Amino acid sequence: MNRFWGFVKKEFYHIFRDARTMIILFGIPIAQLLLFGTVITNEIKDAHIAIYDQSKDEVTQEITTKLLSSGYFVLDQYLESTADIEAIFKKGKVREVLVFEAGFAQSLEKEGKAKVQVIADASDPNVGKLLANYTSGIINDYMLKEMGEMQLPMQIKPEVRMYYNEGLESVHMFVPGIMAMILMLISAMMTSISITREKELGTMEILLVSPLRPVQIILGKVAPYLGLSIINAVVILLIGHWVFGVPIAGSWVLLMLESILFILMALCLGILISTMAKTQMVAMFISMIALMLPTILLSGFIFPIENMPVPLQILSHAMPPRWFIVILKNIMLKGTGLLYVWKETLILLGMAVLFTAIAVKKFKTRLE
């Protein structure tokens, strides 16, 4: 028995001396708890809205003030006409538009009712529904508190309308997000183990003595996976469109070009991981832990980025899927062109170039 406890004690010493094991045992659970605890929330805050106030009377101003003072909404701008609504939604920053009818206060006083249109961007159906519910609740609260003392029965009826997803179909949100996650994980993971496999099998020496340059070796590793990942992207889009009914309102050509760019970026990131990892297991572990959780939590796939703490919002800028999901939603659901996604396209292109440059620099020209 003493020998057994001595053996257990030795194992404890081995665990405590290995920094990587301690990180896996304690660091990752703590990091996951902090991430999930701060990211997962059903509340909305600082959602950008626009207002088209055709009346501009005292009542509409009071309702606007009550909405903005709630902490849930931030006024982006006042609109000049209803023609500006779709254009401002396509820019992606504004999530909701309020339209007050002309003569709002007069209608409320004379007829006992007035109309306000609540138009939400439902490309993310959960956020769109929450915003509409919050807005309707605040307006109803205003009526109870401000108009309750009046003798005449009065009613402000919000008319809710959802843009880009009138049926609030959740697949409109999940298909773009799942596509980004699948392409990111598959592309990066497959390439991340490619060079480490060469190291483990001992075939790296053949590559090192070949006349191929590091850039050529990396491109040779990327090319097969690029073709296979493009097929994956086409299959996902076809299933999403024909099976789940997700619309593709924009250009198929632009959509495929953007998908190829994202795949290239993910492949380059996988090559970068493979140049740093010494074994296939380490490369796969880095790919899964470093890519899957951030893709789910920090890309805006499920949880709105504006709801996150500021440090996580800043960190989300380094998540490639964040920009690709924006591109997919704009092209597929909103039917926009390159004019509306050029910034996200340049970011993905810059990431692909950066990852490739670092991978080439770190690529070993001889065994160490």
WOJO-V397842 format. One record per residue. N is the residue number from 1. RES is the residue in one small letter. SS is DSSP state (~ for helix, > for strand, _ for the rest). PSI is psi in whole degrees, -180 to 180 (none if undefined). D_LAST is the distance of its C-alpha to the last C-alpha in Angstrom with 2 decimals. Layout:
N_RES_SS_PSI_D_LAST, N_RES_SS_PSI_D_LAST
//
This chain:
1_m___-39_44.60, 2_n_~_-37_43.19, 3_r_~_-40_40.17, 4_f_~_-48_39.71, 5_w_~_-31_39.93, 6_g_~_-39_37.56, 7_f_~_-43_35.03, 8_v_~_-42_35.66, 9_k_~_-41_35.27, 10_k_~_-40_31.91, 11_e_~_-39_30.77, 12_f_~_-44_32.04, 13_y_~_-42_30.04, 14_h_~_-42_26.82, 15_i_~_-47_27.66, 16_f_~_-27_28.61, 17_r_~_-18_25.50, 18_d___108_23.16, 19_a_~_-38_23.28, 20_r_~_-40_22.13, 21_t_~_-40_24.95, 22_m_~_-37_27.42, 23_i_~_-43_26.64, 24_i_~_-41_27.25, 25_l_~_-40_30.38, 26_f_~_-38_31.99, 27_g_~_-49_30.25, 28_i_~_-46_30.37, 29_p_~_-40_34.02, 30_i_~_-44_35.14, 31_a_~_-42_33.49, 32_q_~_-41_35.08, 33_l_~_-45_38.42, 34_l_~_-41_38.43, 35_l_~_-52_37.51, 36_f_~_-37_40.06, 37_g_~_-32_42.65, 38_t_~_-26_42.57, 39_v_~_-44_42.00, 40_i___112_44.35, 41_t___146_47.88, 42_n___6_50.98, 43_e___157_52.33, 44_i___137_52.48, 45_k___147_52.28, 46_d___38_52.26, 47_a_>_130_52.78, 48_h_>_130_53.78, 49_i_>_161_57.22, 50_a_>_154_59.64, 51_i_>_131_63.43, 52_y_>_98_66.14, 53_d_>_103_69.29, 54_q___-13_72.36, 55_s___-48_74.74, 56_k___44_73.32, 57_d___-174_75.89, 58_e_~_-39_75.84, 59_v_~_-46_74.85, 60_t_~_-35_71.82, 61_q_~_-39_70.68, 62_e_~_-40_71.07, 63_i_~_-43_69.10, 64_t_~_-44_66.32, 65_t_~_-41_66.25, 66_k_~_-39_66.14, 67_l_~_-47_63.22, 68_l_~_-28_61.18, 69_s___-6_62.04, 70_s___-22_60.83, 71_g___-8_57.17, 72_y___-24_56.23, 73_f_>_149_56.77, 74_v_>_128_55.98, 75_l_>_121_58.23, 76_d_>_-49_56.34, 77_q_>_163_59.41, 78_y_>_137_62.98, 79_l___155_63.53, 80_e___-24_66.37, 81_s___168_66.97, 82_t___-19_65.86, 83_a_~_-19_64.25, 84_d_~_-10_61.47, 85_i_~_-53_60.44, 86_e_~_-38_58.29, 87_a_~_-40_56.70, 88_i_~_-30_55.64, 89_f_~_-38_54.27, 90_k_~_-25_52.12, 91_k_~_-23_50.46, 92_g___-12_49.08, 93_k___-42_49.79, 94_v___131_53.32, 95_r___-19_53.68, 96_e_>_147_57.48, 97_v_>_133_60.61, 98_l_>_133_64.04, 99_v_>_110_67.15, 100_f_>_133_70.42, 101_e___160_73.54, 102_a___143_76.09, 103_g___42_78.81, 104_f_~_-53_76.78, 105_a_~_-37_78.91, 106_q_~_-43_82.15, 107_s_~_-39_81.33, 108_l_~_-38_80.45, 109_e_~_-42_83.74, 110_k_~_-44_86.06, 111_e___-13_84.62, 112_g___7_82.83, 113_k_>_153_79.49, 114_a_>_157_76.78, 115_k_>_139_73.68, 116_v_>_131_70.10, 117_q_>_129_67.44, 118_v_>_109_64.00, 119_i_>_119_61.49, 120_a_>_147_57.95, 121_d_>_107_54.74, 122_a___22_54.12, 123_s___-28_50.88, 124_d___96_49.67, 125_p_~_-35_52.71, 126_n_~_-46_52.17, 127_v_~_-42_52.03, 128_g_~_-44_54.94, 129_k_~_-42_57.10, 130_l_~_-44_56.33, 131_l_~_-45_57.18, 132_a_~_-41_60.44, 133_n_~_-42_61.38, 134_y_~_-45_60.65, 135_t_~_-46_62.71, 136_s_~_-40_65.59, 137_g_~_-42_65.60, 138_i_~_-40_65.77, 139_i_~_-42_68.58, 140_n_~_-38_70.51, 141_d_~_-38_70.09, 142_y_~_-44_71.48, 143_m_~_-43_74.49, 144_l_~_-40_75.23, 145_k_~_-41_75.00, 146_e_~_-34_76.34, 147_m___0_78.82, 148_g___-27_79.97, 149_e___-16_82.94, 150_m___145_84.45, 151_q___-36_87.28, 152_l___138_86.41, 153_p___127_83.71, 154_m___151_80.76, 155_q_>_130_77.58, 156_i_>_115_74.43, 157_k_>_107_72.85, 158_p_>_128_69.16, 159_e_>_110_68.54, 160_v_>_134_64.94, 161_r_>_137_63.18, 162_m_>_125_59.62, 163_y_>_143_57.88, 164_y___-11_55.45, 165_n___69_55.82, 166_e___-32_59.48, 167_g___1_59.08, 168_l___44_56.23, 169_e___124_54.15, 170_s___-24_50.94, 171_v_~_-24_49.13, 172_h_~_-25_49.34, 173_m_~_-40_46.92, 174_f_~_-36_44.77, 175_v_~_-51_44.10, 176_p_~_-41_42.36, 177_g_~_-44_40.41, 178_i_~_-37_39.39, 179_m_~_-45_38.43, 180_a_~_-42_36.09, 181_m_~_-45_34.57, 182_i_~_-49_34.15, 183_l_~_-37_32.62, 184_m_~_-49_30.25, 185_l_~_-47_29.07, 186_i_~_-48_29.03, 187_s_~_-48_27.36, 188_a_~_-41_24.66, 189_m_~_-43_24.05, 190_m_~_-42_23.92, 191_t_~_-26_21.37, 192_s_~_-25_19.27, 193_i___-2_18.55, 194_s_~_-51_18.15, 195_i_~_-37_14.46, 196_t_~_-30_13.63, 197_r_~_-41_15.92, 198_e_~_-40_14.05, 199_k_~_-45_10.88, 200_e_~_-35_13.34, 201_l_~_-9_15.38, 202_g___8_12.77, 203_t___-2_14.28, 204_m_~_-32_11.39, 205_e_~_-37_11.01, 206_i_~_-42_14.64, 207_l_~_-37_14.29, 208_l_~_-31_11.65, 209_v_~_-1_14.12, 210_s___161_17.10, 211_p___0_19.20, 212_l___141_18.83, 213_r___163_17.84, 214_p_~_-41_15.92, 215_v_~_-41_19.44, 216_q_~_-38_20.75, 217_i_~_-44_18.12, 218_i_~_-45_18.85, 219_l_~_-37_22.57, 220_g_~_-34_22.45, 221_k_~_-36_21.07, 222_v_~_-38_23.73, 223_a_~_-51_26.72, 224_p_~_-43_27.62, 225_y_~_-29_27.43, 226_l_~_-48_29.46, 227_g_~_-45_32.25, 228_l_~_-36_32.34, 229_s_~_-34_32.36, 230_i_~_-41_35.20, 231_i_~_-42_37.15, 232_n_~_-46_36.55, 233_a_~_-44_37.91, 234_v_~_-44_40.97, 235_v_~_-44_41.71, 236_i_~_-44_41.54, 237_l_~_-42_43.84, 238_l_~_-43_46.29, 239_i_~_-44_46.50, 240_g_~_-38_46.92, 241_h_~_-49_49.63, 242_w_~_-29_51.58, 243_v_~_-47_51.18, 244_f___-7_51.07, 245_g___21_53.07, 246_v___124_50.75, 247_p___152_52.11, 248_i___87_50.18, 249_a___-23_52.50, 250_g___-163_50.29, 251_s___129_48.78, 252_w_~_-37_46.80, 253_v_~_-48_45.06, 254_l_~_-40_43.92, 255_l_~_-43_42.90, 256_m_~_-39_40.68, 257_l_~_-42_39.16, 258_e_~_-38_38.33, 259_s_~_-41_36.88, 260_i_~_-40_34.63, 261_l_~_-43_33.45, 262_f_~_-40_32.67, 263_i_~_-44_30.85, 264_l_~_-44_28.70, 265_m_~_-45_27.93, 266_a_~_-39_27.03, 267_l_~_-42_24.80, 268_c_~_-38_22.93, 269_l_~_-39_22.62, 270_g_~_-41_21.27, 271_i_~_-40_18.58, 272_l_~_-44_17.68, 273_i_~_-41_17.54, 274_s_~_-29_15.36, 275_t_~_-21_12.65, 276_m_~_-27_12.75, 277_a___146_13.33, 278_k___-22_11.11, 279_t___160_14.21, 280_q_~_-37_17.38, 281_m_~_-44_19.52, 282_v_~_-42_17.96, 283_a_~_-43_18.20, 284_m_~_-39_21.78, 285_f_~_-45_22.69, 286_i_~_-43_21.72, 287_s_~_-44_23.65, 288_m_~_-49_26.65, 289_i_~_-45_26.98, 290_a_~_-17_26.00, 291_l_~_-40_27.95, 292_m_~_-52_30.84, 293_l_~_-48_32.56, 294_p_~_-35_32.45, 295_t_~_-40_33.70, 296_i_~_-42_36.61, 297_l_~_-39_37.48, 298_l___8_36.72, 299_s___-6_37.32, 300_g___7_41.10, 301_f___-49_41.01, 302_i___-43_43.24, 303_f___130_43.87, 304_p___133_45.22, 305_i_~_-36_42.89, 306_e_~_-15_45.86, 307_n_~_-12_46.62, 308_m___158_43.32, 309_p___154_42.90, 310_v_~_-43_42.02, 311_p_~_-39_38.42, 312_l_~_-33_37.73, 313_q_~_-41_39.53, 314_i_~_-43_37.25, 315_l_~_-33_34.15, 316_s_~_-22_35.54, 317_h___-24_35.22, 318_a___2_31.45, 319_m___108_32.09, 320_p_~_-39_32.07, 321_p_~_-27_34.50, 322_r_~_-46_37.06, 323_w_~_-34_37.53, 324_f_~_-37_37.46, 325_i_~_-39_40.13, 326_v_~_-44_42.31, 327_i_~_-47_42.01, 328_l_~_-46_42.87, 329_k_~_-38_45.88, 330_n_~_-46_47.17, 331_i_~_-47_47.06, 332_m_~_-48_48.05, 333_l_~_-38_50.62, 334_k_~_-13_51.86, 335_g___27_51.71, 336_t___166_50.25, 337_g___-165_48.55, 338_l_~_-25_45.73, 339_l_~_-29_47.97, 340_y_~_-12_47.45, 341_v_~_17_43.73, 342_w_~_-35_42.39, 343_k_~_-47_40.86, 344_e_~_-36_38.91, 345_t_~_-43_37.87, 346_l_~_-36_36.50, 347_i_~_-46_34.58, 348_l_~_-39_32.86, 349_l_~_-43_32.18, 350_g_~_-40_30.71, 351_m_~_-42_28.42, 352_a_~_-43_27.22, 353_v_~_-43_26.50, 354_l_~_-47_24.75, 355_f_~_-39_22.46, 356_t_~_-44_21.65, 357_a_~_-44_20.97, 358_i_~_-40_18.59, 359_a_~_-42_16.75, 360_v_~_-40_16.47, 361_k_~_-38_15.27, 362_k_~_-12_12.51, 363_f___131_11.50, 364_k___133_8.17, 365_t___-3_9.31, 366_r___156_6.43, 367_l___142_3.77, 368_e___none_0.00
//
